[in-house]
Amino acid sequence: MREETPEQPAPLRTGLTTGSCATATSLAAARLLLGGEVCDAVAITLPKGKQVSMRLEFCRSCEGGAEAGTLKDGGDDPDATHGALICARVTLSEQPGVRFHAGPGVGTVTRPGLVLPVGEPAINPVPRQMMTGHLTALAAECGYAGGFEVSIGVENGAEIALKTMNPRLGILGGISILGTSGIVRPFSCSAYIASIHQGIDVARANGIRHLAACTGNASEDAMRRHYGLDDSALIEMGDFAGAVLKHLRKAPVAHLSLCGGFGKISKLAAGHLDLHSRHSSIDLPQLAGWAAELGADAELQQTMRDANTSQQALALASAAGVALGDAVCARALAFARRIVPAAVRLEVFAIDRQGRFVGRALEATP
């Protein structure tokens, strides 16, 4: 669980997606094959027309083709692939067109429900379009009428994938090559949000009707113990409660449980969809006000306002017999209900730092 203290704002750098890295390296390798040009940097055009130059770690001939690699720079986005070596190996073929393969460290789709069919390498549509566009333009420039076999790999990708949601999504063997704009925007965490959406879609495609969206490991363990849910029913939403709730508008399930630390759930109760401390903060006076509605006296309210953390405020309320945990969960549920379709049964759980339930709010079964 993250600390509740707010982070200091600072200028943030954008970065480039794994899809941009794959495009740059595949273009460099193909250019070596068709034109004999060895380069240490390559320029690509992003989906919205912006040109960027990317530094290469290597560009060289290999058995049957050529290969190039670049280090992914995710800027200030908290991404598991930041600093990873993304590589492309390209060979030429008589058959026109571009065909994609999963090299070492890139996963393969094994479950339905994703944008790619089962058996395909986990290289998403926009990166495929970017690579195809650049390679097709290069072929025309060089007067080449054949096609390309493109294998994308990621050094230590299988280990990096364990830090992502890929194993739960049924993407096995490595990471996914992602990106829709080519740019990683700091703390937009678009890849993380896309994984949340994919997790919901895969669960639905595999007939799972009850999902538990959790803010972290402790809340996942609590839901696993409480309901005996399979990992594929557990959605690691982190701070992105809004990504879960909004996606259920177009991809509803029968039953959704939300679970998180008391502080995170109090932010949701206050109407925040992004629970990161950069975008929302614990409101101790508000917690004291909610406790007052439950009968907390003036002294308890002041003590809660002076507390160091939400957990301390909760402990003070609980010691006085004020059921603040349940009340906060009820408010969080009411806020979530305004977003989620009525057909989805909702419930909210709050846990302490030891993973014990300290509040809950349940809707009756229809």
Summary of the structure (lengths in Angstrom):
residues: 366
radius of gyration: 24.1
end to end distance: 33.8
largest distance: 82.3
contacts: 1282
relative contact order: 0.12
helix: 36%
strand: 25%
